[in-house]
Amino acid sequence: MLCAVSFFAAGVMPLFAAESSSGLDALQGKWSATKTNREGERYSQTLEIKKDKLTFQMLEPDNQVRFVAKGTVKTEKAGPLNVLTISGIEAGRSAEELSSVDDRRTSVYTLRGGRLILASNFDTERENERPGVEYYDHAETAKEAASAPSNAESKLLGKWKMEVTMGDNDLDYDLRIGKAGDKLEATVISPRSGEHKAKSVAFKDNELVIEVDREIEGNNVTFVYKAKLTGEELSGTATAKGFEDQFTGRFKARK
């Protein structure tokens, strides 16, 4: 139980911002961290602060709850240091199995680069618990980061002039790429037949793959555009699934 409580304390400490008047205002909401156990398995810890009440959970690699703890938190200044104290701790294997823990935790914390950094288990010696430093990210910040485009991906967004060469034919198109949430979207615009929205868009390791359904001479055909992003140019192949012998060529695009 003591070991589990140490995880709780470690998760709790980084929640408090030094520049906040009460130390708790900037910590409201949910925080998370991903760690690795002795067997090399990754697991996560989450904690949620509502006013001065904190709930901590430790999750197994399969996201099953392994440990839950609750407590009351407060912050104060000790010279240049920010100190967090946890009291009234209750802990157990689930929210329905909590029991009081005869312990009070005091840790030093700071907020750097959008991360909460906690130094815990320095206040007193505890069996099977070593002093350490842990890093937590705010859940909303992590979510925004996941949905934000990478540098390479951001270069894709916008309107491109595309030229497709198949046999002796050179065909011009516009290619519009955008993002909805965490998913890329694309539309191929033909001056001859109008707009064709892609049914799928994937971008990995600087390779873009776009699939567009079209009707060619009464046949439903999926065109696949595969291209590498090099600098400010896309270049690659254009094929039609099932009709590669008739529709295979190359394309390039620039903004």
Secondary structure, DSSP 8 states (H G I E B T S, - for coil): -HHHHHHHHHHHGGG--TTSSSSSGGG-EEEEEEEE-TTS-EEEEEEEEETTEEEEEEE-TTS-EEEEEEEEEEEEEETTEEEEEEEEEEEESSTTS-EE----EEEEEEEETTEEEEEES-SS-BTTB--EEEEEEEHHHHHHHHHS--HHHHHH-EEEEEEEEETTEEEEEEEEEEEETTEEEEEEEETTTEEEE-SEEEEETTEEEEEEEEEETTEEEEEEEEEEEETTEEEEEEEETT-TTTSEEEEEEE-
